[in-house]
Amino acid sequence: MSHDWLLGSAEEIAARIPNGAKLAIGVDNIGVAMETTRAMIRRGVRDLHLVCVPIAGLQADLLIGAGCVATLETSAITFGEYGVPYRFQDALKSGALKMMDATCPAIYAAMEAGRKDIPFIPLRGLLGSDLVAHRPDWKTIDNPFGKDDPILLLPAIRPDYALIHAPYADRNGNIFIGRRRDFALMAQAAKHGALVTVEEVREVDLMDSEVTAAGALPAIYVEAAAVAEDGAWPLGLDGHYAIDEAHFRRYGELARTADGFGRYLDAFVHQRRQAAE
Protein backbone atom coordinates (compact mmCIF):
# COMPACT_ATOMS: atom_id res chain seq x y z
CA MET A 1 0.00 0.00 0.00
CA SER A 2 1.28 3.48 -0.88
CA HIS A 3 2.08 5.83 2.02
CA ASP A 4 2.29 9.28 0.45
CA TRP A 5 2.82 10.92 3.85
CA LEU A 6 5.89 8.81 4.66
CA LEU A 7 9.39 10.13 4.00
CA GLY A 8 12.33 7.85 3.35
CA SER A 9 14.58 8.61 6.31
CA ALA A 10 15.36 10.75 9.32
CA GLU A 11 17.66 12.72 7.00
CA GLU A 12 14.58 13.87 5.08
CA ILE A 13 12.83 14.77 8.32
CA ALA A 14 15.84 16.88 9.36
CA ALA A 15 15.83 18.58 5.96
CA ARG A 16 12.41 20.05 6.79
CA ILE A 17 13.89 22.05 9.70
CA PRO A 18 15.23 25.47 8.64
CA ASN A 19 17.81 27.56 10.43
CA GLY A 20 16.16 29.61 13.17
CA ALA A 21 13.26 27.22 13.70
CA LYS A 22 11.55 26.96 17.08
CA LEU A 23 11.39 23.27 18.05
CA ALA A 24 9.52 21.55 20.88
CA ILE A 25 11.35 18.54 22.30
CA GLY A 26 10.48 16.20 25.17
CA VAL A 27 12.06 14.51 28.15
CA ASP A 28 14.54 11.66 27.74
CA ASN A 29 12.16 8.87 28.79
CA ILE A 30 9.15 9.39 26.50
CA GLY A 31 10.58 8.78 23.03
CA VAL A 32 13.22 11.20 21.80
CA ALA A 33 13.93 11.68 18.09
CA MET A 34 17.66 11.01 18.43
CA GLU A 35 18.20 9.80 14.85
CA THR A 36 16.64 13.04 13.60
CA THR A 37 18.84 14.94 16.04
CA ARG A 38 21.98 13.34 14.62
CA ALA A 39 20.76 14.10 11.10
CA MET A 40 20.23 17.75 12.06
CA ILE A 41 23.80 17.97 13.33
CA ARG A 42 25.17 16.38 10.14
CA ARG A 43 23.17 18.88 8.12
CA GLY A 44 24.58 21.79 10.14
CA VAL A 45 21.33 23.46 11.18
CA ARG A 46 21.88 26.68 13.17
CA ASP A 47 20.15 29.24 15.40
CA LEU A 48 17.48 26.92 16.74
CA HIS A 49 15.13 27.97 19.55
CA LEU A 50 14.64 24.83 21.63
CA VAL A 51 11.55 24.60 23.84
CA CYS A 52 11.89 21.71 26.28
CA VAL A 53 8.55 20.24 27.39
CA PRO A 54 9.16 20.68 30.21
CA ILE A 55 12.81 19.55 30.52
CA ALA A 56 15.33 17.81 28.27
CA GLY A 57 18.59 15.92 28.44
CA LEU A 58 20.84 14.25 25.89
CA GLN A 59 19.05 15.59 22.81
CA ALA A 60 19.44 19.20 23.95
CA ASP A 61 23.04 18.70 25.10
CA LEU A 62 24.02 17.25 21.71
CA LEU A 63 22.40 20.05 19.74
CA ILE A 64 23.90 22.72 22.01
CA GLY A 65 27.37 21.20 21.86
CA ALA A 66 27.20 20.97 18.07
CA GLY A 67 26.43 24.70 17.83
CA CYS A 68 22.89 24.25 16.57
CA VAL A 69 21.07 26.19 19.32
CA ALA A 70 20.83 29.95 19.86
CA THR A 71 17.97 30.08 22.38
CA LEU A 72 16.99 27.59 25.06
CA GLU A 73 13.62 27.74 26.83
CA THR A 74 13.38 25.14 29.58
CA SER A 75 12.93 24.42 33.25
CA ALA A 76 15.98 22.10 33.35
CA ILE A 77 18.60 20.25 31.34
CA THR A 78 19.49 17.10 33.22
CA PHE A 79 20.93 13.63 32.74
CA GLY A 80 19.60 12.41 36.07
CA GLU A 81 21.80 9.62 37.40
CA TYR A 82 23.78 9.41 34.15
CA GLY A 83 26.03 12.40 34.67
CA VAL A 84 26.30 16.09 33.89
CA PRO A 85 25.23 17.93 30.69
CA TYR A 86 28.62 19.58 30.23
CA ARG A 87 27.96 21.02 26.78
CA PHE A 88 24.90 22.87 28.10
CA GLN A 89 26.82 24.11 31.13
CA ASP A 90 29.76 25.34 29.06
CA ALA A 91 27.52 27.12 26.55
CA LEU A 92 25.62 28.81 29.37
CA LYS A 93 28.80 29.95 31.12
CA SER A 94 30.34 31.28 27.89
CA GLY A 95 27.22 33.22 26.92
CA ALA A 96 26.74 31.17 23.74
CA LEU A 97 23.06 30.62 24.63
CA LYS A 98 20.17 32.97 25.17
CA MET A 99 18.59 31.36 28.23
CA MET A 100 14.86 31.61 28.90
CA ASP A 101 14.44 30.10 32.37
CA ALA A 102 11.04 28.66 33.17
CA THR A 103 9.34 26.11 35.41
CA CYS A 104 7.51 22.93 34.45
CA PRO A 105 4.06 24.46 35.15
CA ALA A 106 5.02 27.56 33.15
CA ILE A 107 6.12 25.55 30.11
CA TYR A 108 2.98 23.42 30.20
CA ALA A 109 0.69 26.42 30.65
CA ALA A 110 2.28 28.39 27.81
CA MET A 111 2.15 25.37 25.52
CA GLU A 112 -1.52 24.92 26.41
CA ALA A 113 -2.12 28.52 25.35
CA GLY A 114 -0.38 27.70 22.09
CA ARG A 115 -2.57 24.65 21.60
CA LYS A 116 -5.70 26.75 22.21
CA ASP A 117 -4.39 29.51 19.90
CA ILE A 118 -4.82 32.19 22.56
CA PRO A 119 -2.14 34.88 23.03
CA PHE A 120 -1.41 34.31 26.71
CA ILE A 121 -2.40 32.37 29.79
CA PRO A 122 -2.52 33.33 33.49
CA LEU A 123 -0.46 31.55 36.12
CA ARG A 124 -0.23 32.37 39.81
CA GLY A 125 2.46 30.18 41.37
CA LEU A 126 5.48 32.12 40.06
CA LEU A 127 4.52 35.45 41.62
CA GLY A 128 7.16 36.68 44.03
CA SER A 129 9.94 34.51 42.58
CA ASP A 130 13.24 35.84 41.23
CA LEU A 131 12.46 34.06 37.98
CA VAL A 132 9.86 36.67 37.02
CA ALA A 133 12.50 39.41 37.08
CA HIS A 134 14.51 37.55 34.43
CA ARG A 135 11.61 37.04 32.02
CA PRO A 136 10.61 40.45 30.64
CA ASP A 137 8.14 38.71 28.32
CA TRP A 138 6.09 37.66 31.39
CA LYS A 139 3.71 40.37 32.61
CA THR A 140 2.11 40.88 36.02
CA ILE A 141 -1.31 42.56 35.98
CA ASP A 142 -4.19 43.09 38.35
CA ASN A 143 -6.86 40.43 38.05
CA PRO A 144 -9.61 42.18 36.04
CA PHE A 145 -12.23 40.16 37.95
CA GLY A 146 -10.79 40.83 41.39
CA LYS A 147 -9.32 43.57 43.53
CA ASP A 148 -5.69 43.82 44.64
CA ASP A 149 -5.16 40.37 43.18
CA PRO A 150 -2.02 40.23 40.96
CA ILE A 151 -1.76 37.54 38.33
CA LEU A 152 1.09 36.61 35.98
CA LEU A 153 0.51 36.38 32.24
CA LEU A 154 2.66 34.08 30.11
CA PRO A 155 2.80 34.47 26.32
CA ALA A 156 1.71 31.41 24.38
CA ILE A 157 4.41 29.10 23.09
CA ARG A 158 3.86 28.20 19.43
CA PRO A 159 6.79 26.12 18.15
CA ASP A 160 7.26 25.68 14.44
CA TYR A 161 7.54 21.91 14.86
CA ALA A 162 7.44 19.23 17.52
CA LEU A 163 10.12 16.53 17.25
CA ILE A 164 8.85 13.07 18.21
CA HIS A 165 9.91 9.43 18.09
CA ALA A 166 7.08 6.94 18.58
CA PRO A 167 6.54 3.17 18.42
CA TYR A 168 4.59 3.07 15.16
CA ALA A 169 2.40 4.78 12.63
CA ASP A 170 -0.66 3.28 11.01
CA ARG A 171 -1.29 3.13 7.27
CA ASN A 172 -3.01 6.54 7.33
CA GLY A 173 -0.27 8.45 9.11
CA ASN A 174 -1.79 8.42 12.59
CA ILE A 175 0.92 7.97 15.22
CA PHE A 176 0.61 5.71 18.26
CA ILE A 177 1.84 7.71 21.28
CA GLY A 178 0.03 5.78 24.04
CA ARG A 179 0.52 7.43 27.43
CA ARG A 180 2.95 9.98 26.02
CA ARG A 181 0.42 12.83 26.19
CA ASP A 182 3.15 15.49 26.07
CA PHE A 183 3.48 14.54 22.41
CA ALA A 184 -0.12 15.54 21.74
CA LEU A 185 0.38 18.88 23.47
CA MET A 186 3.58 19.56 21.54
CA ALA A 187 2.13 18.62 18.16
CA GLN A 188 -1.12 20.52 18.64
CA ALA A 189 0.67 23.67 19.79
CA ALA A 190 3.13 23.59 16.87
CA LYS A 191 2.37 25.80 13.89
CA HIS A 192 3.24 23.06 11.41
CA GLY A 193 2.58 20.00 13.57
CA ALA A 194 4.96 17.17 14.37
CA LEU A 195 7.99 15.78 12.56
CA VAL A 196 7.97 12.14 13.57
CA THR A 197 10.17 9.09 13.37
CA VAL A 198 8.71 5.69 14.18
CA GLU A 199 10.00 2.18 14.66
CA GLU A 200 7.63 0.80 12.03
CA VAL A 201 4.48 1.33 9.98
CA ARG A 202 1.68 -1.12 10.65
CA GLU A 203 -1.09 -1.92 8.18
CA VAL A 204 -3.81 -1.03 10.67
CA ASP A 205 -6.08 1.95 11.33
CA LEU A 206 -5.61 3.30 14.84
CA MET A 207 -8.94 5.09 14.63
CA ASP A 208 -10.87 1.83 14.12
CA SER A 209 -10.67 0.94 17.82
CA GLU A 210 -11.59 2.90 20.94
CA VAL A 211 -8.50 1.44 22.60
CA THR A 212 -5.95 2.50 20.00
CA ALA A 213 -7.71 5.74 19.04
CA ALA A 214 -7.32 6.97 22.62
CA GLY A 215 -3.55 6.58 22.31
CA ALA A 216 -3.18 8.03 18.82
CA LEU A 217 -1.94 11.36 17.55
CA PRO A 218 -4.17 12.04 14.54
CA ALA A 219 -2.45 12.49 11.19
CA ILE A 220 -3.81 16.04 10.92
CA TYR A 221 -1.17 17.06 13.48
CA VAL A 222 1.69 15.31 11.66
CA GLU A 223 3.71 17.26 9.11
CA ALA A 224 5.81 14.26 8.03
CA ALA A 225 7.02 10.90 9.31
CA ALA A 226 9.80 8.42 8.56
CA VAL A 227 10.81 5.00 9.77
CA ALA A 228 13.95 4.98 11.94
CA GLU A 229 14.52 1.69 13.73
CA ASP A 230 16.04 2.23 17.18
CA GLY A 231 15.42 5.89 16.46
CA ALA A 232 15.61 6.92 20.12
CA TRP A 233 19.01 5.26 20.70
CA PRO A 234 20.98 5.60 22.94
CA LEU A 235 17.89 6.59 24.89
CA GLY A 236 15.19 3.99 25.38
CA LEU A 237 11.66 3.56 24.07
CA ASP A 238 9.20 2.15 26.59
CA GLY A 239 8.12 -1.37 25.69
CA HIS A 240 10.70 -1.69 22.91
CA TYR A 241 14.25 -1.21 24.18
CA ALA A 242 16.02 0.15 27.23
CA ILE A 243 18.44 3.03 27.50
CA ASP A 244 21.98 2.11 26.49
CA GLU A 245 23.48 2.97 29.85
CA ALA A 246 27.07 2.16 28.90
CA HIS A 247 26.90 4.41 25.85
CA PHE A 248 25.19 7.21 27.77
CA ARG A 249 27.92 7.12 30.40
CA ARG A 250 30.58 7.11 27.69
CA TYR A 251 28.99 10.20 26.19
CA GLY A 252 29.11 11.88 29.59
CA GLU A 253 32.82 11.13 29.92
CA LEU A 254 33.70 12.37 26.42
CA ALA A 255 31.46 15.44 26.49
CA ARG A 256 33.23 16.74 29.62
CA THR A 257 35.57 18.62 27.24
CA ALA A 258 35.06 20.25 23.86
CA ASP A 259 37.75 18.01 22.36
CA GLY A 260 36.13 14.88 23.73
CA PHE A 261 32.74 16.00 22.47
CA GLY A 262 34.25 16.49 19.02
CA ARG A 263 35.56 12.92 19.11
CA TYR A 264 32.09 11.71 20.09
CA LEU A 265 30.52 13.52 17.12
CA ASP A 266 33.11 12.06 14.77
CA ALA A 267 32.47 8.52 15.99
CA PHE A 268 28.73 8.44 16.59
CA VAL A 269 27.17 11.26 14.57
CA HIS A 270 29.22 12.13 11.48
CA GLN A 271 30.35 8.56 10.84
CA ARG A 272 26.96 7.12 11.81
CA ARG A 273 26.33 4.63 14.58
CA GLN A 274 27.00 1.54 12.47
CA ALA A 275 30.49 2.65 11.52
CA ALA A 276 31.48 3.40 15.10
CA GLU A 277 30.34 0.29 16.93
The 8 nearest C-alpha neighbors of each residue, nearest first, counted from 0:
[[1, 2, 170, 202, 3, 171, 201, 200],
 [2, 0, 3, 170, 4, 5, 171, 202],
 [3, 1, 4, 5, 0, 170, 171, 172],
 [2, 4, 5, 1, 6, 172, 171, 0],
 [5, 3, 2, 223, 172, 6, 224, 171],
 [6, 4, 224, 2, 225, 3, 223, 7],
 [7, 5, 225, 224, 8, 11, 4, 223],
 [6, 8, 225, 5, 11, 226, 9, 10],
 [9, 7, 10, 225, 11, 6, 226, 12],
 [8, 10, 12, 35, 11, 225, 13, 34],
 [11, 9, 13, 8, 38, 12, 14, 35],
 [12, 10, 14, 9, 13, 8, 6, 7],
 [11, 13, 9, 10, 14, 15, 194, 8],
 [14, 12, 10, 39, 15, 11, 16, 35],
 [13, 15, 11, 12, 16, 10, 17, 39],
 [14, 16, 13, 12, 17, 11, 194, 223],
 [17, 15, 14, 13, 20, 18, 12, 44],
 [18, 16, 20, 19, 15, 44, 14, 45],
 [17, 19, 45, 44, 20, 46, 47, 16],
 [18, 20, 46, 47, 17, 45, 21, 48],
 [21, 19, 47, 18, 17, 22, 48, 159],
 [20, 22, 48, 158, 159, 49, 47, 19],
 [23, 21, 49, 160, 158, 161, 50, 159],
 [24, 22, 161, 50, 51, 158, 49, 162],
 [23, 25, 51, 162, 52, 161, 50, 22],
 [26, 24, 52, 51, 55, 27, 31, 54],
 [25, 27, 55, 54, 28, 29, 56, 52],
 [26, 28, 56, 29, 31, 55, 25, 234],
 [27, 29, 26, 30, 235, 236, 234, 31],
 [30, 28, 27, 26, 179, 31, 236, 25],
 [31, 29, 164, 236, 165, 28, 231, 32],
 [30, 32, 231, 164, 33, 163, 27, 29],
 [33, 31, 164, 163, 35, 231, 34, 230],
 [32, 34, 36, 231, 35, 31, 230, 37],
 [35, 33, 230, 37, 36, 32, 38, 9],
 [36, 34, 38, 9, 33, 32, 37, 13],
 [37, 35, 33, 39, 34, 38, 32, 40],
 [36, 38, 40, 34, 39, 35, 268, 33],
 [37, 39, 35, 41, 10, 36, 40, 13],
 [40, 38, 42, 36, 13, 37, 41, 44],
 [39, 41, 43, 37, 42, 38, 44, 36],
 [42, 40, 38, 43, 39, 269, 37, 268],
 [41, 43, 39, 40, 44, 38, 14, 13],
 [44, 42, 40, 41, 39, 45, 67, 65],
 [43, 45, 18, 67, 42, 39, 40, 17],
 [46, 44, 67, 18, 47, 68, 43, 19],
 [47, 45, 69, 19, 68, 18, 67, 48],
 [46, 48, 68, 19, 20, 69, 45, 21],
 [47, 49, 21, 70, 71, 69, 20, 22],
 [50, 48, 71, 22, 21, 47, 72, 23],
 [51, 49, 23, 72, 22, 73, 24, 71],
 [50, 52, 54, 53, 73, 24, 55, 25],
 [53, 51, 25, 54, 24, 50, 106, 23],
 [52, 54, 51, 103, 106, 74, 73, 107],
 [55, 53, 51, 75, 52, 74, 26, 73],
 [56, 54, 26, 76, 51, 25, 59, 27],
 [55, 57, 77, 76, 78, 59, 58, 27],
 [56, 58, 60, 59, 61, 78, 55, 27],
 [59, 57, 61, 60, 56, 62, 33, 36],
 [58, 60, 62, 61, 57, 56, 63, 55],
 [61, 59, 57, 63, 87, 58, 62, 86],
 [62, 60, 64, 58, 59, 63, 57, 65],
 [61, 63, 65, 59, 67, 64, 60, 68],
 [64, 62, 60, 68, 66, 65, 61, 67],
 [63, 65, 86, 61, 66, 62, 60, 87],
 [64, 66, 62, 63, 67, 61, 40, 68],
 [67, 65, 63, 64, 68, 62, 45, 69],
 [66, 68, 45, 62, 65, 44, 63, 46],
 [69, 67, 47, 46, 63, 66, 70, 48],
 [68, 70, 46, 96, 47, 48, 97, 71],
 [71, 69, 48, 97, 96, 68, 98, 49],
 [70, 72, 49, 98, 48, 99, 97, 73],
 [73, 71, 99, 50, 49, 100, 51, 98],
 [74, 72, 51, 75, 101, 54, 100, 50],
 [73, 75, 102, 101, 54, 103, 100, 53],
 [76, 74, 54, 73, 77, 55, 53, 102],
 [77, 75, 55, 56, 54, 84, 78, 74],
 [76, 78, 56, 79, 75, 84, 55, 83],
 [77, 79, 81, 56, 82, 83, 80, 84],
 [80, 78, 81, 77, 82, 83, 56, 76],
 [79, 81, 82, 78, 83, 77, 248, 244],
 [82, 80, 78, 79, 248, 247, 83, 251],
 [81, 83, 78, 80, 251, 79, 84, 248],
 [82, 84, 85, 78, 251, 77, 81, 79],
 [85, 83, 87, 86, 60, 77, 88, 78],
 [84, 86, 88, 87, 255, 83, 89, 254],
 [85, 87, 64, 89, 88, 84, 60, 90],
 [88, 86, 90, 85, 60, 89, 84, 91],
 [87, 89, 85, 91, 86, 90, 92, 84],
 [88, 90, 92, 86, 91, 87, 85, 93],
 [91, 89, 95, 93, 87, 88, 92, 96],
 [90, 92, 88, 94, 89, 93, 96, 87],
 [91, 93, 89, 90, 94, 88, 95, 87],
 [94, 92, 90, 95, 91, 89, 96, 88],
 [93, 95, 91, 96, 92, 90, 97, 89],
 [94, 96, 90, 93, 91, 97, 69, 92],
 [97, 95, 69, 94, 70, 91, 98, 90],
 [96, 98, 70, 69, 71, 99, 95, 94],
 [99, 97, 71, 96, 100, 70, 72, 91],
 [98, 100, 72, 71, 101, 97, 73, 134],
 [101, 99, 73, 74, 98, 72, 130, 102],
 [100, 102, 74, 73, 105, 99, 106, 103],
 [103, 101, 74, 105, 104, 106, 73, 100],
 [102, 104, 53, 106, 105, 74, 107, 101],
 [105, 103, 107, 102, 106, 108, 53, 101],
 [104, 106, 102, 108, 103, 107, 109, 101],
 [107, 105, 103, 109, 108, 104, 53, 110],
 [106, 108, 110, 104, 105, 109, 111, 103],
 [109, 107, 111, 105, 110, 106, 104, 112],
 [110, 108, 155, 112, 156, 106, 111, 107],
 [109, 111, 113, 156, 107, 112, 108, 106],
 [112, 110, 114, 108, 113, 109, 107, 115],
 [113, 111, 155, 109, 115, 110, 117, 114],
 [112, 114, 188, 155, 110, 116, 157, 156],
 [113, 115, 188, 111, 187, 112, 116, 110],
 [114, 116, 112, 113, 117, 111, 188, 187],
 [117, 115, 113, 114, 112, 118, 188, 155],
 [116, 118, 112, 115, 119, 113, 155, 120],
 [119, 117, 155, 154, 116, 112, 120, 113],
 [120, 118, 154, 155, 153, 117, 112, 152],
 [119, 121, 153, 152, 112, 109, 154, 122],
 [122, 120, 152, 151, 153, 150, 123, 119],
 [123, 121, 151, 124, 152, 150, 120, 125],
 [122, 124, 150, 125, 151, 126, 121, 149],
 [123, 125, 126, 122, 127, 151, 104, 128],
 [126, 124, 128, 123, 127, 131, 122, 151],
 [127, 125, 128, 124, 123, 151, 131, 150],
 [126, 128, 125, 129, 131, 124, 130, 132],
 [129, 127, 130, 126, 125, 131, 132, 124],
 [130, 128, 131, 132, 127, 133, 125, 126],
 [129, 131, 128, 133, 132, 134, 100, 101],
 [130, 132, 134, 133, 129, 128, 137, 125],
 [131, 133, 130, 129, 134, 135, 128, 137],
 [134, 132, 130, 131, 135, 129, 100, 99],
 [133, 135, 131, 136, 137, 132, 130, 99],
 [136, 134, 137, 133, 132, 138, 131, 130],
 [135, 137, 134, 138, 154, 153, 152, 133],
 [138, 136, 153, 135, 134, 152, 154, 131],
 [139, 137, 152, 151, 136, 140, 153, 135],
 [138, 140, 151, 150, 152, 149, 137, 141],
 [141, 139, 149, 150, 142, 151, 138, 152],
 [140, 142, 149, 148, 143, 150, 147, 139],
 [141, 143, 145, 144, 148, 149, 150, 140],
 [144, 142, 145, 141, 146, 140, 148, 149],
 [145, 143, 142, 146, 141, 148, 147, 149],
 [146, 144, 142, 143, 148, 147, 141, 149],
 [145, 147, 148, 142, 144, 141, 143, 149],
 [148, 146, 149, 141, 145, 142, 143, 150],
 [147, 149, 146, 142, 141, 145, 150, 140],
 [150, 148, 141, 140, 142, 147, 139, 151],
 [149, 151, 140, 123, 139, 142, 141, 121],
 [152, 150, 139, 122, 121, 138, 123, 140],
 [151, 153, 121, 138, 120, 137, 139, 119],
 [152, 154, 137, 119, 120, 109, 121, 155],
 [155, 153, 119, 118, 109, 156, 120, 152],
 [154, 156, 109, 113, 119, 112, 118, 110],
 [155, 157, 110, 113, 109, 158, 154, 112],
 [156, 158, 113, 189, 188, 190, 155, 159],
 [159, 157, 189, 21, 160, 22, 23, 190],
 [158, 160, 190, 21, 189, 191, 22, 20],
 [161, 159, 189, 22, 158, 193, 192, 191],
 [160, 162, 193, 23, 186, 185, 22, 194],
 [163, 161, 194, 24, 193, 195, 32, 23],
 [164, 162, 195, 32, 31, 194, 161, 165],
 [163, 165, 32, 196, 30, 31, 197, 195],
 [164, 166, 197, 167, 176, 30, 163, 196],
 [167, 165, 198, 197, 175, 199, 164, 176],
 [168, 166, 199, 197, 200, 198, 175, 165],
 [167, 169, 174, 200, 173, 172, 175, 201],
 [168, 170, 201, 203, 171, 173, 172, 204],
 [169, 171, 202, 172, 203, 201, 204, 200],
 [172, 170, 169, 173, 204, 218, 2, 168],
 [171, 173, 218, 169, 170, 168, 174, 4],
 [172, 174, 218, 217, 169, 168, 171, 216],
 [175, 173, 168, 216, 215, 176, 167, 172],
 [174, 176, 215, 167, 177, 214, 168, 216],
 [175, 177, 179, 215, 214, 165, 174, 178],
 [178, 176, 214, 179, 175, 215, 180, 213],
 [179, 177, 180, 176, 214, 181, 29, 182],
 [178, 180, 176, 177, 181, 182, 29, 183],
 [181, 179, 182, 183, 178, 184, 176, 177],
 [182, 180, 184, 183, 179, 185, 52, 25],
 [181, 183, 185, 180, 184, 179, 186, 163],
 [182, 184, 186, 180, 181, 185, 187, 216],
 [185, 183, 181, 187, 182, 186, 188, 180],
 [186, 184, 182, 188, 183, 161, 187, 181],
 [187, 185, 192, 193, 189, 183, 161, 188],
 [186, 188, 114, 184, 189, 185, 183, 220],
 [187, 189, 114, 113, 185, 186, 157, 184],
 [190, 188, 158, 192, 160, 186, 159, 157],
 [189, 191, 159, 192, 158, 157, 188, 160],
 [192, 190, 189, 160, 159, 222, 193, 220],
 [193, 191, 220, 186, 189, 221, 222, 160],
 [194, 192, 161, 221, 186, 222, 160, 195],
 [195, 193, 162, 223, 222, 224, 161, 163],
 [196, 194, 224, 163, 164, 193, 162, 223],
 [195, 197, 164, 225, 224, 226, 227, 163],
 [198, 196, 165, 226, 167, 166, 199, 164],
 [197, 199, 228, 166, 167, 227, 226, 229],
 [200, 198, 167, 197, 226, 201, 168, 166],
 [201, 199, 168, 167, 169, 170, 202, 198],
 [200, 202, 169, 203, 170, 168, 199, 167],
 [201, 203, 170, 169, 200, 204, 0, 171],
 [202, 204, 169, 201, 170, 205, 171, 207],
 [205, 203, 206, 207, 169, 170, 171, 202],
 [206, 204, 211, 212, 207, 169, 203, 208],
 [205, 207, 212, 204, 208, 211, 209, 215],
 [208, 206, 205, 204, 209, 212, 211, 203],
 [209, 207, 210, 211, 206, 212, 205, 204],
 [210, 208, 212, 211, 213, 207, 206, 205],
 [209, 211, 208, 212, 213, 214, 205, 206],
 [210, 212, 205, 214, 213, 208, 209, 215],
 [213, 211, 206, 215, 209, 205, 214, 210],
 [214, 212, 211, 210, 215, 209, 177, 206],
 [215, 213, 177, 211, 212, 176, 175, 178],
 [216, 214, 175, 212, 174, 176, 213, 217],
 [215, 217, 174, 173, 183, 175, 176, 218],
 [218, 216, 173, 219, 220, 215, 174, 221],
 [217, 219, 173, 221, 172, 220, 216, 174],
 [218, 220, 217, 221, 222, 192, 173, 216],
 [221, 219, 192, 218, 186, 217, 193, 187],
 [222, 220, 193, 218, 192, 223, 219, 194],
 [221, 223, 192, 193, 194, 191, 220, 224],
 [224, 222, 194, 221, 4, 195, 5, 6],
 [223, 225, 195, 5, 196, 6, 194, 4],
 [226, 224, 196, 6, 8, 5, 7, 9],
 [225, 227, 197, 196, 198, 199, 8, 228],
 [228, 226, 230, 198, 197, 196, 229, 225],
 [227, 229, 198, 230, 226, 197, 199, 231],
 [230, 228, 232, 231, 227, 198, 240, 34],
 [229, 231, 227, 34, 228, 232, 33, 32],
 [230, 232, 33, 31, 234, 32, 229, 235],
 [233, 231, 234, 229, 230, 235, 33, 242],
 [232, 234, 243, 242, 231, 235, 247, 246],
 [235, 233, 242, 232, 231, 243, 27, 236],
 [234, 236, 242, 241, 240, 231, 232, 237],
 [235, 237, 240, 30, 239, 238, 241, 231],
 [238, 236, 239, 235, 240, 241, 29, 30],
 [237, 239, 236, 240, 241, 166, 235, 30],
 [238, 240, 236, 237, 241, 235, 166, 229],
 [241, 239, 235, 236, 238, 237, 242, 229],
 [242, 240, 235, 243, 236, 239, 234, 237],
 [241, 243, 235, 234, 244, 233, 240, 232],
 [244, 242, 233, 246, 245, 247, 234, 241],
 [243, 245, 247, 246, 242, 248, 81, 233],
 [246, 244, 248, 247, 243, 249, 250, 242],
 [245, 247, 249, 248, 244, 243, 250, 233],
 [248, 246, 244, 250, 249, 245, 243, 251],
 [247, 249, 251, 245, 250, 246, 81, 244],
 [250, 248, 246, 252, 251, 247, 245, 253],
 [249, 251, 247, 253, 248, 252, 254, 246],
 [252, 250, 248, 254, 249, 253, 82, 247],
 [251, 253, 249, 250, 255, 254, 248, 259],
 [254, 252, 259, 250, 255, 260, 251, 249],
 [253, 255, 260, 256, 251, 259, 252, 250],
 [254, 256, 253, 85, 252, 251, 259, 257],
 [257, 255, 259, 254, 258, 260, 253, 85],
 [256, 258, 260, 259, 261, 254, 255, 86],
 [259, 257, 261, 256, 260, 262, 254, 253],
 [260, 258, 253, 262, 256, 261, 254, 257],
 [259, 261, 254, 263, 257, 262, 258, 253],
 [260, 262, 258, 264, 259, 263, 257, 265],
 [261, 263, 259, 265, 260, 264, 266, 258],
 [262, 264, 260, 266, 261, 265, 267, 259],
 [265, 263, 268, 261, 267, 262, 266, 269],
 [264, 266, 262, 269, 263, 270, 267, 268],
 [267, 265, 263, 275, 264, 270, 268, 262],
 [266, 268, 272, 271, 264, 263, 275, 265],
 [267, 269, 264, 271, 270, 37, 265, 266],
 [270, 268, 265, 271, 264, 41, 267, 266],
 [269, 271, 266, 268, 265, 274, 267, 272],
 [272, 270, 268, 267, 269, 273, 274, 275],
 [271, 273, 267, 275, 274, 276, 268, 270],
 [274, 272, 275, 271, 276, 270, 267, 266],
 [275, 273, 272, 271, 276, 270, 266, 267],
 [274, 276, 266, 272, 273, 267, 271, 270],
 [275, 273, 274, 272, 267, 266, 271, 270]]
